[in-house]
Amino acid sequence: MKIVKKHEFGKVRGWEFGWSPVGRPLMTVICYRVGTALIDTALSRMRPVVLRMVEDEGIKTVLLTHCHEDHSGNAAAIKAAFGIPVYGGKLTAEKLARPFRIFPYQRLIWGAADPLEVNILPDVWEESGFRFVPIDTPGHSKGHISYLVPEEGWLFPGDLYLSSRIKYFRADENIRQQIDSLRKALTLDFDALFCAHHPKPVNGKEFIRKNCSISRIYTGKRRSWRQRGWTPERS
Protein backbone atom coordinates (compact mmCIF):
# COMPACT_ATOMS: atom_id res chain seq x y z
CA MET A 1 0.00 0.00 0.00
CA LYS A 2 1.21 3.51 -0.83
CA ILE A 3 0.31 6.72 0.97
CA VAL A 4 0.68 10.19 -0.53
CA LYS A 5 -0.85 13.16 1.29
CA LYS A 6 -0.40 16.90 0.98
CA HIS A 7 -0.59 19.08 4.10
CA GLU A 8 -0.94 22.86 3.92
CA PHE A 9 0.51 24.98 6.72
CA GLY A 10 0.30 28.45 5.22
CA LYS A 11 3.70 29.19 3.66
CA VAL A 12 4.84 25.62 4.37
CA ARG A 13 3.66 22.55 2.48
CA GLY A 14 4.21 19.06 3.81
CA TRP A 15 4.30 15.96 1.60
CA GLU A 16 3.63 12.73 3.47
CA PHE A 17 4.76 9.41 2.01
CA GLY A 18 4.45 5.84 3.16
CA TRP A 19 4.85 2.35 1.70
CA SER A 20 4.11 -1.16 2.86
CA PRO A 21 4.21 -4.53 1.07
CA VAL A 22 1.01 -5.55 2.86
CA GLY A 23 -1.61 -3.35 4.49
CA ARG A 24 -1.29 0.19 5.73
CA PRO A 25 2.27 1.46 6.41
CA LEU A 26 3.23 1.40 10.07
CA MET A 27 5.02 4.74 9.69
CA THR A 28 4.93 7.56 7.17
CA VAL A 29 7.39 10.41 6.73
CA ILE A 30 6.83 14.05 5.81
CA CYS A 31 9.21 16.21 3.80
CA TYR A 32 8.58 19.95 3.65
CA ARG A 33 8.56 22.47 0.82
CA VAL A 34 9.49 25.99 1.92
CA GLY A 35 9.74 28.32 -1.05
CA THR A 36 11.94 26.38 -3.46
CA ALA A 37 13.73 24.39 -0.75
CA LEU A 38 12.85 20.82 0.20
CA ILE A 39 13.68 19.59 3.69
CA ASP A 40 14.42 15.84 3.49
CA THR A 41 13.50 13.55 0.62
CA ALA A 42 11.43 10.63 1.99
CA LEU A 43 11.91 6.93 1.34
CA SER A 44 13.24 5.48 -1.91
CA ARG A 45 10.28 3.07 -2.10
CA MET A 46 8.25 6.11 -3.19
CA ARG A 47 10.84 7.47 -5.61
CA PRO A 48 8.69 8.00 -8.76
CA VAL A 49 6.09 9.97 -6.79
CA VAL A 50 8.74 11.99 -4.95
CA LEU A 51 10.55 12.89 -8.17
CA ARG A 52 7.27 14.04 -9.71
CA MET A 53 6.56 16.17 -6.63
CA VAL A 54 10.02 17.77 -6.79
CA GLU A 55 9.46 18.71 -10.43
CA ASP A 56 5.93 20.03 -9.86
CA GLU A 57 6.99 22.08 -6.83
CA GLY A 58 9.94 23.68 -8.64
CA ILE A 59 12.44 22.60 -5.98
CA LYS A 60 15.90 24.14 -6.34
CA THR A 61 17.64 23.03 -3.13
CA VAL A 62 17.49 20.02 -0.82
CA LEU A 63 18.35 20.34 2.88
CA LEU A 64 18.87 17.09 4.81
CA THR A 65 18.33 16.74 8.54
CA HIS A 66 20.18 13.39 8.75
CA CYS A 67 21.23 10.30 6.87
CA HIS A 68 18.49 7.80 7.75
CA GLU A 69 17.01 6.22 4.65
CA ASP A 70 13.46 7.50 5.18
CA HIS A 71 14.88 11.05 5.05
CA SER A 72 17.73 10.77 2.56
CA GLY A 73 16.32 7.97 0.40
CA ASN A 74 15.73 10.09 -2.71
CA ALA A 75 18.49 12.68 -2.35
CA ALA A 76 20.82 11.05 -4.88
CA ALA A 77 18.00 10.49 -7.38
CA ILE A 78 16.81 14.11 -7.08
CA LYS A 79 20.32 15.41 -7.60
CA ALA A 80 20.87 13.12 -10.61
CA ALA A 81 17.51 13.86 -12.23
CA PHE A 82 17.40 17.62 -11.83
CA GLY A 83 20.94 18.74 -10.94
CA ILE A 84 19.66 20.05 -7.62
CA PRO A 85 22.31 20.60 -4.92
CA VAL A 86 21.90 18.65 -1.68
CA TYR A 87 23.10 20.17 1.61
CA GLY A 88 23.60 18.61 5.02
CA GLY A 89 25.90 18.47 8.01
CA LYS A 90 29.47 17.20 7.90
CA LEU A 91 28.71 13.79 9.44
CA THR A 92 25.70 13.30 7.19
CA ALA A 93 27.87 14.08 4.17
CA GLU A 94 30.47 11.56 5.32
CA LYS A 95 27.84 8.87 5.90
CA LEU A 96 26.15 9.34 2.52
CA ALA A 97 29.41 9.47 0.58
CA ARG A 98 29.39 5.66 0.32
CA PRO A 99 26.90 2.80 0.78
CA PHE A 100 26.18 1.87 4.39
CA ARG A 101 24.63 -1.16 5.99
CA ILE A 102 21.03 -1.11 7.20
CA PHE A 103 18.85 -3.74 8.81
CA PRO A 104 16.71 -6.00 6.57
CA TYR A 105 13.46 -4.47 7.84
CA GLN A 106 14.74 -0.99 6.92
CA ARG A 107 15.56 -2.15 3.41
CA LEU A 108 12.13 -3.78 3.11
CA ILE A 109 10.02 -0.89 4.39
CA TRP A 110 11.99 2.17 3.27
CA GLY A 111 14.63 1.00 0.80
CA ALA A 112 18.27 2.01 0.87
CA ALA A 113 19.68 5.49 0.32
CA ASP A 114 22.01 5.69 -2.67
CA PRO A 115 25.38 7.35 -2.03
CA LEU A 116 25.93 10.93 -3.20
CA GLU A 117 28.08 13.97 -2.59
CA VAL A 118 26.43 16.22 -0.01
CA ASN A 119 27.46 19.87 0.21
CA ILE A 120 28.37 21.04 3.72
CA LEU A 121 25.94 23.58 5.11
CA PRO A 122 27.06 27.16 5.81
CA ASP A 123 26.15 28.75 9.14
CA VAL A 124 23.05 30.28 7.55
CA TRP A 125 21.24 29.30 4.34
CA GLU A 126 18.92 31.70 2.52
CA GLU A 127 16.41 30.44 -0.04
CA SER A 128 13.35 32.14 -1.55
CA GLY A 129 13.47 34.90 1.05
CA PHE A 130 13.64 32.48 3.99
CA ARG A 131 16.61 32.22 6.35
CA PHE A 132 17.43 28.70 7.54
CA VAL A 133 19.73 28.39 10.56
CA PRO A 134 21.16 24.86 11.00
CA ILE A 135 21.14 23.72 14.64
CA ASP A 136 23.23 20.73 15.75
CA THR A 137 20.83 18.30 17.45
CA PRO A 138 22.56 14.90 17.64
CA GLY A 139 21.16 11.88 19.42
CA HIS A 140 18.69 10.29 17.04
CA SER A 141 21.66 10.02 14.69
CA LYS A 142 25.20 11.31 14.58
CA GLY A 143 25.27 14.68 12.87
CA HIS A 144 21.51 15.21 13.09
CA ILE A 145 20.55 18.80 12.23
CA SER A 146 17.38 20.81 12.82
CA TYR A 147 16.51 23.92 10.82
CA LEU A 148 15.28 27.08 12.52
CA VAL A 149 13.56 29.78 10.46
CA PRO A 150 13.66 32.52 13.12
CA GLU A 151 11.69 35.22 11.32
CA GLU A 152 8.74 32.84 10.93
CA GLY A 153 8.99 31.02 14.26
CA TRP A 154 9.42 27.61 12.58
CA LEU A 155 11.56 24.68 13.61
CA PHE A 156 12.12 21.72 11.30
CA PRO A 157 13.54 19.15 13.75
CA GLY A 158 13.73 16.08 11.51
CA ASP A 159 13.53 13.20 13.99
CA LEU A 160 14.59 15.14 17.06
CA TYR A 161 10.89 15.03 17.96
CA LEU A 162 9.00 11.90 16.95
CA SER A 163 5.97 11.78 19.23
CA SER A 164 4.77 12.76 22.67
CA ARG A 165 4.67 9.05 23.50
CA ILE A 166 7.95 7.28 22.79
CA LYS A 167 7.42 3.56 22.30
CA TYR A 168 10.94 2.56 21.30
CA PHE A 169 14.41 3.85 20.49
CA ARG A 170 16.65 2.83 17.62
CA ALA A 171 19.67 0.73 18.54
CA ASP A 172 22.00 3.45 17.20
CA GLU A 173 20.41 6.33 19.13
CA ASN A 174 22.25 8.13 21.91
CA ILE A 175 19.50 8.96 24.40
CA ARG A 176 21.62 11.30 26.53
CA GLN A 177 22.56 13.33 23.46
CA GLN A 178 18.90 13.30 22.44
CA ILE A 179 17.89 14.83 25.78
CA ASP A 180 20.60 17.49 25.47
CA SER A 181 19.37 18.32 21.97
CA LEU A 182 15.77 18.56 23.18
CA ARG A 183 16.91 20.94 25.91
CA LYS A 184 18.74 23.00 23.30
CA ALA A 185 15.55 23.17 21.23
CA LEU A 186 13.71 24.59 24.24
CA THR A 187 16.08 27.61 24.19
CA LEU A 188 15.14 28.44 20.59
CA ASP A 189 12.46 30.93 19.59
CA PHE A 190 9.78 29.04 17.65
CA ASP A 191 6.13 28.05 17.82
CA ALA A 192 5.57 25.73 14.84
CA LEU A 193 7.23 22.31 15.07
CA PHE A 194 7.38 20.81 11.58
CA CYS A 195 8.70 17.38 12.45
CA ALA A 196 8.86 14.49 10.00
CA HIS A 197 6.12 12.34 11.52
CA HIS A 198 3.71 14.32 13.75
CA PRO A 199 3.81 18.04 12.89
CA LYS A 200 2.62 20.53 15.51
CA PRO A 201 1.93 23.87 13.75
CA VAL A 202 1.15 25.62 17.05
CA ASN A 203 2.57 25.31 20.59
CA GLY A 204 5.42 23.15 19.29
CA LYS A 205 7.70 23.96 22.19
CA GLU A 206 5.27 22.35 24.63
CA PHE A 207 5.54 19.07 22.74
CA ILE A 208 9.33 19.28 22.85
CA ARG A 209 9.10 19.85 26.61
CA LYS A 210 6.89 16.76 27.08
CA ASN A 211 9.21 14.69 24.91
CA CYS A 212 12.22 15.81 26.95
CA SER A 213 10.50 14.72 30.18
CA ILE A 214 9.60 11.30 28.80
CA SER A 215 13.16 10.78 27.56
CA ARG A 216 14.56 11.66 31.00
CA ILE A 217 12.19 9.16 32.61
CA TYR A 218 13.30 6.45 30.20
CA THR A 219 16.96 7.22 30.86
CA GLY A 220 16.33 6.99 34.61
CA LYS A 221 14.67 3.61 34.16
CA ARG A 222 17.63 2.36 32.16
CA ARG A 223 19.99 3.44 34.93
CA SER A 224 17.84 1.63 37.51
CA TRP A 225 17.75 -1.50 35.37
CA ARG A 226 21.54 -1.53 35.02
CA GLN A 227 22.00 -1.14 38.76
CA ARG A 228 19.88 -4.26 39.20
CA GLY A 229 21.83 -6.13 36.55
CA TRP A 230 19.00 -5.95 34.02
CA THR A 231 18.90 -4.58 30.48
CA PRO A 232 15.96 -2.82 28.78
CA GLU A 233 15.60 -5.84 26.51
CA ARG A 234 15.06 -8.12 29.53
CA SER A 235 12.63 -5.85 31.36
Legacy VTK file of the C-alpha trace (Angstrom):
# vtk DataFile Version 3.0
C-alpha trace
ASCII
DATASET POLYDATA
POINTS 235 float
0.000 0.000 0.000
1.207 3.510 -0.829
0.310 6.721 0.966
0.676 10.189 -0.533
-0.848 13.159 1.295
-0.399 16.898 0.975
-0.586 19.079 4.096
-0.937 22.856 3.918
0.512 24.981 6.719
0.302 28.451 5.224
3.699 29.188 3.659
4.842 25.623 4.368
3.664 22.552 2.479
4.207 19.061 3.811
4.297 15.961 1.602
3.629 12.732 3.469
4.762 9.411 2.008
4.449 5.836 3.157
4.848 2.354 1.695
4.106 -1.158 2.864
4.210 -4.529 1.073
1.009 -5.554 2.862
-1.614 -3.354 4.490
-1.286 0.191 5.734
2.268 1.464 6.406
3.230 1.395 10.068
5.016 4.743 9.694
4.933 7.563 7.169
7.393 10.415 6.734
6.835 14.054 5.809
9.214 16.215 3.801
8.576 19.951 3.652
8.561 22.465 0.821
9.493 25.990 1.919
9.741 28.317 -1.046
11.942 26.379 -3.464
13.729 24.391 -0.750
12.854 20.818 0.201
13.678 19.587 3.692
14.417 15.844 3.492
13.497 13.552 0.618
11.426 10.633 1.995
11.908 6.929 1.344
13.242 5.484 -1.906
10.277 3.066 -2.101
8.254 6.112 -3.186
10.840 7.468 -5.615
8.687 7.998 -8.755
6.089 9.971 -6.793
8.743 11.989 -4.948
10.547 12.895 -8.175
7.268 14.036 -9.708
6.560 16.175 -6.634
10.021 17.767 -6.788
9.461 18.710 -10.432
5.930 20.025 -9.859
6.990 22.077 -6.827
9.943 23.677 -8.643
12.437 22.598 -5.984
15.901 24.143 -6.345
17.637 23.032 -3.132
17.492 20.023 -0.817
18.346 20.338 2.882
18.866 17.090 4.810
18.330 16.735 8.544
20.177 13.395 8.754
21.233 10.303 6.872
18.492 7.799 7.748
17.013 6.217 4.651
13.458 7.497 5.183
14.878 11.048 5.053
17.728 10.766 2.557
16.320 7.968 0.395
15.726 10.087 -2.710
18.488 12.679 -2.349
20.819 11.048 -4.880
17.998 10.491 -7.375
16.810 14.108 -7.077
20.321 15.407 -7.603
20.870 13.118 -10.606
17.507 13.856 -12.230
17.399 17.624 -11.826
20.942 18.742 -10.939
19.661 20.049 -7.619
22.313 20.596 -4.922
21.900 18.654 -1.676
23.101 20.171 1.605
23.599 18.614 5.025
25.898 18.468 8.009
29.473 17.204 7.896
28.711 13.787 9.438
25.700 13.300 7.190
27.866 14.079 4.172
30.467 11.558 5.320
27.836 8.867 5.900
26.148 9.342 2.522
29.413 9.470 0.579
29.386 5.665 0.322
26.899 2.799 0.775
26.175 1.874 4.390
24.628 -1.159 5.993
21.026 -1.109 7.196
18.848 -3.745 8.814
16.712 -6.000 6.571
13.457 -4.470 7.840
14.739 -0.991 6.921
15.564 -2.148 3.413
12.135 -3.778 3.107
10.020 -0.891 4.392
11.993 2.171 3.266
14.627 0.998 0.800
18.272 2.007 0.872
19.679 5.487 0.321
22.012 5.692 -2.670
25.385 7.354 -2.029
25.929 10.927 -3.197
28.075 13.973 -2.593
26.427 16.223 -0.013
27.461 19.874 0.211
28.368 21.040 3.721
25.942 23.585 5.115
27.059 27.158 5.810
26.152 28.750 9.139
23.047 30.280 7.553
21.244 29.302 4.343
18.919 31.698 2.515
16.411 30.443 -0.039
13.345 32.141 -1.545
13.472 34.900 1.049
13.645 32.475 3.985
16.609 32.224 6.345
17.431 28.703 7.543
19.729 28.386 10.559
21.157 24.856 11.003
21.144 23.717 14.642
23.231 20.728 15.748
20.829 18.303 17.452
22.561 14.896 17.642
21.165 11.875 19.423
18.694 10.293 17.037
21.661 10.020 14.688
25.201 11.314 14.577
25.271 14.677 12.870
21.508 15.211 13.091
20.550 18.804 12.233
17.383 20.806 12.820
16.513 23.924 10.818
15.276 27.076 12.517
13.562 29.778 10.464
13.659 32.519 13.118
11.688 35.225 11.317
8.737 32.844 10.927
8.989 31.016 14.262
9.417 27.609 12.579
11.559 24.678 13.614
12.119 21.720 11.297
13.537 19.148 13.745
13.728 16.078 11.508
13.527 13.198 13.989
14.587 15.142 17.061
10.890 15.029 17.955
8.998 11.895 16.954
5.969 11.780 19.225
4.769 12.759 22.668
4.670 9.046 23.498
7.946 7.280 22.792
7.419 3.561 22.300
10.940 2.564 21.300
14.413 3.850 20.493
16.652 2.826 17.623
19.672 0.731 18.538
22.001 3.445 17.203
20.409 6.335 19.127
22.246 8.135 21.914
19.503 8.964 24.401
21.617 11.302 26.530
22.557 13.328 23.459
18.897 13.300 22.442
17.890 14.827 25.778
20.604 17.487 25.472
19.369 18.315 21.974
15.766 18.556 23.180
16.913 20.939 25.906
18.740 23.001 23.303
15.554 23.169 21.233
13.710 24.593 24.238
16.078 27.607 24.190
15.142 28.436 20.591
12.460 30.933 19.590
9.785 29.041 17.650
6.133 28.050 17.815
5.573 25.727 14.837
7.233 22.309 15.067
7.378 20.813 11.584
8.703 17.375 12.451
8.861 14.488 10.004
6.118 12.341 11.521
3.711 14.321 13.750
3.815 18.041 12.890
2.622 20.531 15.506
1.927 23.866 13.751
1.149 25.623 17.053
2.575 25.309 20.589
5.420 23.153 19.289
7.702 23.961 22.193
5.270 22.348 24.628
5.535 19.068 22.737
9.326 19.280 22.851
9.100 19.847 26.610
6.892 16.761 27.076
9.215 14.693 24.910
12.215 15.814 26.951
10.500 14.724 30.178
9.602 11.302 28.799
13.162 10.785 27.561
14.556 11.660 30.998
12.195 9.163 32.614
13.301 6.450 30.197
16.961 7.224 30.861
16.328 6.988 34.613
14.675 3.606 34.161
17.634 2.355 32.162
19.991 3.444 34.931
17.841 1.628 37.511
17.747 -1.505 35.367
21.535 -1.525 35.019
21.996 -1.141 38.764
19.876 -4.258 39.205
21.826 -6.132 36.551
18.995 -5.948 34.018
18.903 -4.578 30.481
15.964 -2.822 28.776
15.603 -5.843 26.512
15.059 -8.116 29.533
12.631 -5.854 31.359
LINES 1 236
235 0 1 2 3 4 5 6 7 8 9 10 11 12 13 14 15 16 17 18 19 20 21 22 23 24 25 26 27 28 29 30 31 32 33 34 35 36 37 38 39 40 41 42 43 44 45 46 47 48 49 50 51 52 53 54 55 56 57 58 59 60 61 62 63 64 65 66 67 68 69 70 71 72 73 74 75 76 77 78 79 80 81 82 83 84 85 86 87 88 89 90 91 92 93 94 95 96 97 98 99 100 101 102 103 104 105 106 107 108 109 110 111 112 113 114 115 116 117 118 119 120 121 122 123 124 125 126 127 128 129 130 131 132 133 134 135 136 137 138 139 140 141 142 143 144 145 146 147 148 149 150 151 152 153 154 155 156 157 158 159 160 161 162 163 164 165 166 167 168 169 170 171 172 173 174 175 176 177 178 179 180 181 182 183 184 185 186 187 188 189 190 191 192 193 194 195 196 197 198 199 200 201 202 203 204 205 206 207 208 209 210 211 212 213 214 215 216 217 218 219 220 221 222 223 224 225 226 227 228 229 230 231 232 233 234
